[in-house]
């Protein structure tokens, strides 16, 4: 993943420095009251994970399960852009989109000799959760003064997300709806016929996305026999996401 991020960073630097700076392209494009576009993005998906307060001792199989980390998963996104000009430097943006990817949770499985917690590391388990959320966000975009064909900006916003990829065949049953806040930083690059804006966004979700095992019967959850410890080892899951987005307007 690190190598891919470096390659994307080099590509962005190349685009910025080879962009012609002698002639100003699309000088009046930012004066439009309303304009539209689309976006393509690369997402790095993860969870904020909190363990249960007490360690989980499984007497029948003699193990304790600890939730360690949420390994970042790579996905991609597509979206639509509707932009309303509020002032010279301020825009309101409606950017619904859809993401494709998965998140992975890492567990440590410890053997418990004689019901003791001082066992040795036994296995590493990494169940994944499929994610296909549809986002409905609103952003405020503040832009600096334009310098020939460059205009840096920052965004702040939030919205609601509906996960249509929720699967009852997984060992972790994620809730459908999440509310999130997102911040971003980017730069408008002006070309003769369009505007390209590479943007880095960071998102944090507010909803606990974990469905507790006590609620599983209501959900008709098809949990594999003996795998309930994956859920019971966790008290809270929150969505986190880092995205590299290319906006075409």
Phi, psi and omega per residue, in radians:
X1 nan -0.708 -3.137
X2 -1.041 -0.716 3.130
X3 -1.095 -0.727 3.133
X4 -1.118 -0.688 3.124
X5 -1.112 -0.723 3.119
X6 -1.104 -0.711 3.131
X7 -1.115 -0.710 3.113
X8 -1.146 -0.669 3.119
X9 -1.122 -0.737 3.110
X10 -1.106 -0.714 3.123
X11 -1.073 -0.765 -3.139
X12 -1.104 -0.736 3.111
X13 -1.100 -0.670 3.124
X14 -1.106 -0.784 -3.135
X15 -1.070 -0.741 -3.095
X16 -1.143 -0.779 -3.010
X17 -1.433 -0.365 3.104
X18 -1.604 -0.138 3.129
X19 -1.099 2.218 -3.122
X20 -1.023 2.376 -3.112
X21 -2.040 0.007 -3.089
X22 -1.411 -0.661 -3.108
X23 -2.006 2.414 3.132
X24 -1.472 2.173 3.124
X25 -1.640 2.564 3.067
X26 0.797 1.076 -3.041
X27 -1.132 -0.389 -3.065
X28 -1.950 0.179 -3.053
X29 -1.109 -0.563 -3.116
X30 -1.418 -0.079 3.131
X31 -1.514 -0.145 3.139
X32 -1.169 2.428 3.113
X33 -1.155 -0.775 -3.132
X34 -2.354 2.367 2.990
X35 -2.524 2.888 -3.020
X36 -2.249 2.904 3.119
X37 -3.017 -2.919 3.100
X38 -2.515 2.889 -3.098
X39 -2.381 2.609 3.014
X40 -2.246 2.403 -3.055
X41 -2.502 2.779 2.996
X42 -1.975 2.222 -3.048
X43 -1.988 2.476 3.001
X44 -2.017 1.856 -2.954
X45 -1.757 2.433 3.083
X46 -2.687 3.051 3.069
X47 -2.026 2.590 2.791
X48 -1.552 2.076 -2.985
X49 -1.986 2.306 3.006
X50 -2.119 2.280 3.113
X51 -1.345 2.857 2.992
X52 -1.161 2.735 -3.074
X53 -1.114 -0.655 -3.122
X54 -1.900 2.561 3.085
X55 -1.151 2.556 -3.083
X56 -1.680 1.924 -3.123
X57 -1.755 2.087 -3.106
X58 -1.772 1.723 -3.036
X59 -1.119 -0.621 -3.049
X60 -1.226 -0.652 -3.097
X61 -1.898 -0.049 3.036
X62 1.123 0.792 -3.128
X63 -2.426 2.788 2.994
X64 -2.154 2.389 -3.124
X65 -1.982 2.200 3.065
X66 -1.953 2.366 2.992
X67 -1.477 2.111 -3.050
X68 -1.722 -1.104 -3.061
X69 -2.522 2.939 2.971
X70 -1.951 1.904 -3.105
X71 -1.245 2.279 -3.135
X72 -1.073 2.341 3.027
X73 -1.883 2.590 -3.111
X74 -1.800 2.307 3.088
X75 -2.457 -2.953 3.103
X76 -2.482 2.885 -3.081
X77 -2.489 2.725 3.022
X78 -2.325 2.553 -3.099
X79 -2.695 2.985 3.127
X80 -2.052 2.529 -3.110
X81 -2.137 2.230 2.958
X82 -2.186 2.094 -2.997
X83 -2.061 2.246 3.116
X84 -2.006 2.154 3.134
X85 -1.372 2.060 3.121
X86 -1.678 -0.640 -3.130
X87 -2.732 -3.113 -3.089
X88 -1.003 -0.658 -3.071
X89 -2.008 0.064 -3.007
X90 -2.245 2.289 3.111
X91 -2.291 2.609 3.014
X92 -1.857 2.239 -3.035
X93 -2.173 2.311 3.041
X94 -1.934 2.015 -2.964
X95 -2.281 1.213 3.083
X96 -1.154 2.567 -3.111
X97 -2.830 3.058 3.139
X98 -2.330 2.428 -3.119
X99 -2.001 2.588 3.103
X100 -2.241 2.145 -3.136
X101 3.018 -2.921 3.126
X102 -2.642 2.722 3.055
X103 -2.036 2.578 -3.098
X104 -2.183 2.327 3.114
X105 -1.902 2.289 -3.138
X106 -1.718 2.303 3.099
X107 -2.055 2.651 2.971
X108 -1.957 2.268 -3.123
X109 -1.876 2.026 -3.104
X110 -1.915 2.326 3.038
X111 -1.297 2.507 -3.141
X112 -2.046 1.600 3.075
X113 -1.213 2.196 3.109
X114 0.993 0.700 3.102
X115 1.068 0.397 3.113
X116 -1.648 2.714 -3.134
X117 -1.609 -0.058 -3.053
X118 -1.547 0.714 -3.117
X119 -1.440 -3.074 -3.133
X120 -1.877 2.728 3.138
X121 -1.081 2.286 -3.040
X122 -1.927 -1.004 -3.064
X123 -2.487 2.905 3.042
X124 -2.101 2.086 -3.136
X125 -2.014 2.401 -3.067
X126 -2.360 1.283 3.077
X127 -1.239 2.488 -3.130
X128 -1.916 2.705 3.141
X129 -2.159 2.105 -3.140
X130 -1.224 2.412 -3.127
X131 -2.235 2.161 3.045
X132 -2.370 1.117 -3.072
X133 -1.401 2.539 2.960
X134 -1.854 2.153 -3.069
X135 -1.755 2.499 3.016
X136 -2.260 1.500 -3.071
X137 -1.923 2.813 2.962
X138 -2.192 2.435 -3.135
X139 -2.274 2.599 2.868
X140 -1.782 2.290 -3.117
X141 -2.045 2.067 3.065
X142 -1.852 2.182 -3.067
X143 -1.983 2.505 3.036
X144 -1.347 3.126 3.055
X145 -1.161 2.517 3.133
X146 -1.299 2.338 3.060
X147 -2.010 1.710 -3.086
X148 0.955 -1.714 -3.109
X149 -2.034 0.439 3.113
X150 -2.252 2.500 3.043
X151 -2.683 1.711 -3.139
X152 -1.233 2.733 -3.117
X153 -2.713 2.896 3.003
X154 -2.258 2.658 3.115
X155 -2.256 2.638 3.066
X156 -2.546 2.322 -3.134
X157 -3.045 -2.873 -3.132
X158 -3.063 -3.122 -3.121
X159 3.051 -2.765 -3.115
X160 -2.148 2.572 -3.109
X161 -2.243 2.378 3.120
X162 -2.078 2.081 -3.079
X163 -1.593 1.878 -3.141
X164 -1.565 -0.033 3.124
X165 -1.678 0.181 -3.123
X166 -1.019 2.216 -3.061
X167 -2.137 2.323 3.095
X168 -1.550 0.087 3.095
X169 -1.669 -0.021 -3.123
X170 -1.605 2.797 3.130
X171 -1.356 -0.266 3.023
X172 -2.047 2.134 3.139
X173 -1.759 1.930 -3.095
X174 -1.573 2.532 3.075
X175 -1.222 2.873 -3.012
X176 -1.503 -0.666 -2.960
X177 -1.910 2.399 3.081
X178 -2.400 2.625 3.049
X179 -2.028 2.390 -2.991
X180 -2.451 2.806 2.987
X181 -2.124 2.549 -3.062
X182 -2.466 2.425 3.041
X183 -2.150 2.631 -3.109
X184 -2.612 2.797 3.058
X185 -2.436 2.373 -3.085
X186 -2.743 -3.010 -3.134
X187 -2.593 2.191 3.031
X188 -1.312 2.223 3.069
X189 -2.002 2.115 -3.003
X190 -1.686 2.187 3.073
X191 -2.008 2.939 -3.071
X192 -1.000 -0.605 -3.017
X193 -2.065 -0.076 3.137
X194 -2.823 3.030 3.102
X195 -2.110 2.219 3.104
X196 -1.909 2.320 -3.107
X197 -2.295 1.673 2.989
X198 -1.202 2.378 -3.056
X199 -2.508 2.411 3.035
X200 -1.843 2.225 -3.123
X201 -2.168 2.526 3.022
X202 -2.156 2.298 -3.082
X203 -2.150 2.477 3.002
X204 -2.296 2.310 3.129
X205 -1.603 2.663 -3.095
X206 -1.801 -0.389 -3.051
X207 -1.479 2.496 2.986
X208 -1.332 1.941 -3.006
X209 -1.472 -0.030 -3.100
X210 -1.435 2.292 2.987
X211 -1.637 1.951 -3.105
X212 -1.081 2.702 -3.125
X213 -1.094 -0.498 -3.140
X214 -1.168 -0.333 3.116
X215 -1.727 0.037 -3.023
X216 -1.237 -0.592 -3.139
X217 -1.105 -0.618 3.098
X218 -1.147 -0.524 -3.096
X219 -1.552 -0.086 -3.054
X220 0.957 0.872 -3.055
X221 -1.338 2.215 -3.136
X222 -1.549 1.129 -3.089
X223 -1.324 2.220 3.072
X224 -1.004 2.455 -3.063
X225 -1.004 2.290 3.078
X226 1.446 0.018 -3.083
X227 -1.767 0.239 -3.102
X228 -1.186 -0.313 -3.123
X229 -1.140 -0.406 3.101
X230 -1.068 -0.705 3.118
X231 -1.393 -0.751 -3.062
X232 -1.189 -0.313 3.094
X233 -1.368 -0.132 -3.055
X234 -2.042 2.448 3.030
X235 -1.844 -0.448 -3.094
X236 -2.702 2.402 3.025
X237 -2.218 2.193 3.051
X238 -2.173 2.435 -3.128
X239 -1.270 2.427 3.021
X240 -2.347 2.568 -3.060
X241 -2.713 2.321 3.002
X242 -2.027 2.233 -3.030
X243 -2.270 2.516 2.940
X244 -1.930 1.964 -2.996
X245 -2.023 2.414 3.051
X246 -1.964 1.948 -3.136
X247 -1.675 2.225 3.105
X248 -1.963 2.068 -3.065
X249 -2.336 nan nan
